[in-house]
């Protein structure tokens, strides 16, 4: 029987796959020390799917936060822009002399 050990057991290392006698394998699986190889493969697939889902969620959140940051920057730039006001020009009727004697 092909099993993967979850815990250290006698000469078997945790996380490694071994081929053992069927009765021994069933006993170890019932005690929770090991799992059949097919169950181990299924656990790996589920873990990979969760990891991929978490990465996709992180990328989506990053994109949304970047959009929010861009909107905030644009809003701050709009507030920062000050529209200059032009002064009204007036015509002088009489000019004063620059130098008085």
Backbone as CSV, one residue per row, in Angstrom:
resi,resn,N_x,N_y,N_z,CA_x,CA_y,CA_z,C_x,C_y,C_z
1,UNK,0.855,-1.176,0.000,0.000,0.000,0.000,0.902,1.240,0.000
2,UNK,0.566,2.183,-0.840,1.350,3.415,-0.964,0.748,4.453,-0.021
3,UNK,1.524,4.885,1.000,1.019,5.849,1.977,2.025,6.982,2.162
4,UNK,1.519,8.095,2.690,2.353,9.249,3.013,2.211,9.496,4.505
5,UNK,3.329,9.567,5.199,3.315,9.748,6.649,3.118,11.215,7.009
6,UNK,2.214,11.463,7.952,1.956,12.815,8.442,2.829,13.125,9.649
7,UNK,3.240,12.071,10.365,4.052,12.220,11.572,5.275,11.307,11.484
8,UNK,6.250,11.608,12.303,7.421,10.748,12.401,7.003,9.452,13.081
9,UNK,7.319,8.333,12.476,6.943,7.042,13.035,8.072,6.058,12.795
10,UNK,8.686,5.602,13.885,9.819,4.679,13.846,10.842,5.131,12.813
11,UNK,11.100,4.336,11.770,12.116,4.713,10.791,11.542,5.538,9.639
12,UNK,10.235,5.799,9.642,9.597,6.543,8.555,9.580,8.034,8.880
13,UNK,9.928,8.842,7.906,9.977,10.293,8.095,8.641,10.928,7.724
14,UNK,8.302,12.014,8.405,7.047,12.732,8.131,7.133,13.419,6.777
15,UNK,6.025,13.361,6.011,5.955,14.023,4.727,6.495,13.211,3.565
16,UNK,7.027,12.033,3.817,7.573,11.201,2.745,6.612,10.070,2.424
17,UNK,6.651,9.600,1.194,5.783,8.507,0.749,6.558,7.196,0.804
18,UNK,5.875,6.153,1.276,6.469,4.815,1.373,5.463,3.783,0.890
19,UNK,5.987,2.651,0.457,5.150,1.511,0.127,5.325,0.499,1.261
20,UNK,4.222,0.209,1.949,4.264,-0.712,3.091,3.235,-1.816,2.874
21,UNK,3.290,-2.813,3.755,2.324,-3.900,3.715,0.926,-3.349,3.945
22,UNK,-0.058,-3.934,3.303,-1.424,-3.429,3.342,-1.981,-3.350,4.770
23,UNK,-1.804,-4.366,5.574,-2.358,-4.356,6.943,-1.694,-3.270,7.781
24,UNK,-0.384,-3.096,7.615,0.320,-2.038,8.342,-0.173,-0.667,7.885
25,UNK,-0.339,-0.499,6.580,-0.818,0.775,6.042,-2.201,1.131,6.551
26,UNK,-3.112,0.157,6.584,-4.471,0.407,7.079,-4.435,0.797,8.558
27,UNK,-3.610,0.096,9.332,-3.484,0.417,10.757,-2.945,1.821,10.983
28,UNK,-1.921,2.200,10.223,-1.340,3.544,10.363,-2.343,4.622,9.934
29,UNK,-3.104,4.341,8.882,-4.104,5.312,8.420,-5.222,5.466,9.444
30,UNK,-5.640,4.369,10.071,-6.696,4.437,11.085,-6.242,5.217,12.314
31,UNK,-4.958,5.134,12.657,-4.441,5.864,13.818,-4.116,7.321,13.490
32,UNK,-4.172,7.700,12.223,-3.927,9.091,11.839,-2.461,9.429,11.664
33,UNK,-1.618,8.425,11.624,-0.181,8.650,11.447,0.147,8.851,9.971
34,UNK,-0.626,8.215,9.104,-0.382,8.297,7.659,-1.716,8.400,6.919
35,UNK,-1.627,8.758,5.644,-2.805,8.796,4.777,-2.453,8.098,3.477
36,UNK,-3.440,7.532,2.800,-3.165,6.936,1.493,-2.646,7.999,0.520
37,UNK,-1.866,7.551,-0.439,-1.243,8.472,-1.386,-2.276,9.281,-2.155
38,UNK,-3.401,8.666,-2.522,-4.431,9.391,-3.279,-5.043,10.509,-2.449
39,UNK,-5.231,10.274,-1.154,-5.772,11.312,-0.262,-4.759,12.440,-0.129
40,UNK,-3.493,12.077,-0.053,-2.440,13.089,0.038,-2.430,13.977,-1.214
41,UNK,-2.570,13.362,-2.383,-2.605,14.131,-3.628,-3.799,15.079,-3.643
42,UNK,-4.937,14.620,-3.146,-6.138,15.464,-3.081,-5.912,16.648,-2.139
43,UNK,-5.250,16.390,-1.012,-4.955,17.478,-0.068,-4.037,18.512,-0.715
44,UNK,-3.062,18.048,-1.501,-2.162,18.973,-2.189,-2.909,19.826,-3.211
45,UNK,-3.838,19.196,-3.952,-4.626,19.948,-4.935,-5.477,21.011,-4.249
46,UNK,-6.101,20.651,-3.132,-6.936,21.620,-2.401,-6.094,22.770,-1.880
47,UNK,-4.911,22.466,-1.353,-4.029,23.513,-0.844,-3.584,24.445,-1.961
48,UNK,-3.283,23.864,-3.139,-2.875,24.688,-4.281,-4.025,25.580,-4.736
49,UNK,-5.246,25.027,-4.742,-6.409,25.823,-5.156,-6.631,26.985,-4.193
50,UNK,-6.484,26.745,-2.893,-6.642,27.813,-1.903,-5.566,28.873,-2.084
51,UNK,-4.345,28.417,-2.351,-3.242,29.356,-2.548,-3.485,30.221,-3.781
52,UNK,-3.920,29.583,-4.878,-4.205,30.328,-6.104,-5.333,31.335,-5.889
53,UNK,-6.351,30.915,-5.152,-7.475,31.807,-4.864,-7.022,33.001,-4.027
54,UNK,-6.162,32.747,-3.041,-5.650,33.830,-2.202,-4.799,34.802,-3.019
55,UNK,-3.986,34.267,-3.925,-3.162,35.131,-4.776,-4.026,35.975,-5.699
56,UNK,-5.071,35.380,-6.260,-5.973,36.124,-7.144,-6.677,37.235,-6.374
57,UNK,-7.079,36.923,-5.145,-7.745,37.919,-4.308,-6.782,39.057,-3.973
58,UNK,-5.525,38.720,-3.693,-4.527,39.742,-3.376,-4.271,40.644,-4.578
59,UNK,-4.203,40.065,-5.757,-3.989,40.864,-6.968,-5.175,41.798,-7.204
60,UNK,-6.383,41.262,-7.007,-7.582,42.072,-7.199,-7.610,43.241,-6.209
61,UNK,-7.259,42.980,-4.941,-7.225,44.044,-3.933,-6.166,45.080,-4.276
62,UNK,-5.024,44.635,-4.800,-3.962,45.558,-5.181,-4.424,46.476,-6.303
63,UNK,-5.113,45.911,-7.292,-5.627,46.711,-8.398,-6.631,47.738,-7.886
64,UNK,-7.523,47.315,-6.989,-8.522,48.235,-6.441,-7.858,49.334,-5.622
65,UNK,-6.847,48.985,-4.832,-6.171,50.004,-4.026,-5.415,50.982,-4.920
66,UNK,-4.838,50.490,-6.016,-4.164,51.380,-6.959,-5.149,52.357,-7.592
67,UNK,-6.351,51.861,-7.918,-7.382,52.741,-8.484,-7.773,53.809,-7.480
68,UNK,-7.960,53.383,-6.212,-8.330,54.354,-5.170,-7.231,55.400,-4.991
69,UNK,-5.972,54.957,-5.013,-4.859,55.892,-4.873,-4.819,56.882,-6.028
70,UNK,-5.065,56.404,-7.234,-5.066,57.283,-8.401,-6.191,58.317,-8.300
71,UNK,-7.356,57.874,-7.830,-8.477,58.805,-7.663,-8.147,59.856,-6.605
72,UNK,-7.521,59.444,-5.510,-7.145,60.394,-4.460,-6.134,61.408,-4.971
73,UNK,-5.148,60.927,-5.744,-4.143,61.834,-6.293,-4.777,62.847,-7.230
74,UNK,-5.693,62.379,-8.083,-6.365,63.284,-9.012,-7.189,64.317,-8.245
75,UNK,-7.844,63.864,-7.196,-8.657,64.772,-6.384,-7.780,65.824,-5.713
76,UNK,-6.627,65.403,-5.186,-5.716,66.349,-4.543,-5.152,67.350,-5.550
77,UNK,-4.848,66.884,-6.746,-4.337,67.796,-7.771,-5.390,68.821,-8.170
78,UNK,-6.642,68.410,-8.227,-7.709,69.364,-8.557,-7.829,70.420,-7.479
79,UNK,-7.726,70.019,-6.229,-7.808,70.980,-5.124,-6.594,71.895,-5.121
80,UNK,-5.459,71.341,-5.512,-4.209,72.072,-5.460,-4.133,73.158,-6.536
81,UNK,-4.757,72.930,-7.669,-4.724,73.904,-8.753,-5.521,75.145,-8.351
82,UNK,-4.855,76.271,-8.348,-5.498,77.531,-8.004,-5.671,78.320,-9.287
83,UNK,-6.881,78.699,-9.545,-7.126,79.473,-10.747,-6.726,80.920,-10.459
84,UNK,-5.852,81.435,-11.303,-5.381,82.802,-11.092,-6.430,83.787,-11.586
85,UNK,-6.532,84.860,-10.859,-7.495,85.903,-11.240,-6.720,87.064,-11.846
86,UNK,-7.170,87.536,-12.947,-6.518,88.670,-13.596,-7.074,89.969,-13.023
87,UNK,-6.186,90.912,-12.863,-6.597,92.217,-12.346,-7.246,93.022,-13.476
88,UNK,-8.186,93.839,-13.100,-8.822,94.714,-14.086,-7.880,95.874,-14.379
89,UNK,-7.649,96.143,-15.618,-6.770,97.260,-15.974,-7.609,98.535,-16.100
90,UNK,-7.032,99.603,-15.600,-7.719,100.897,-15.660,-6.835,101.891,-16.398
91,UNK,-7.468,102.751,-17.146,-6.710,103.776,-17.854,-6.551,104.984,-16.939
92,UNK,-5.345,105.519,-16.969,-5.086,106.704,-16.171,-5.484,107.935,-16.974
93,UNK,-6.093,108.865,-16.327,-6.458,110.097,-16.988,-5.267,111.059,-17.034
94,UNK,-4.524,111.072,-15.988,-3.399,111.980,-15.918,-2.265,111.280,-15.217
95,UNK,-1.071,111.401,-15.786,0.067,110.746,-15.188,0.862,111.756,-14.365
96,UNK,1.393,111.240,-13.301,2.221,112.101,-12.462,3.628,112.074,-13.001
97,UNK,4.344,113.139,-12.779,5.729,113.186,-13.232,6.572,112.306,-12.324
98,UNK,7.526,111.666,-12.918,8.372,110.772,-12.160,9.318,111.573,-11.266
99,UNK,9.843,112.674,-11.786,10.797,113.459,-10.999,10.203,114.857,-10.847
100,UNK,10.085,115.301,-9.630,9.552,116.636,-9.370,10.709,117.588,-9.108
101,UNK,10.619,118.820,-9.644,11.669,119.804,-9.415,11.262,120.803,-8.405
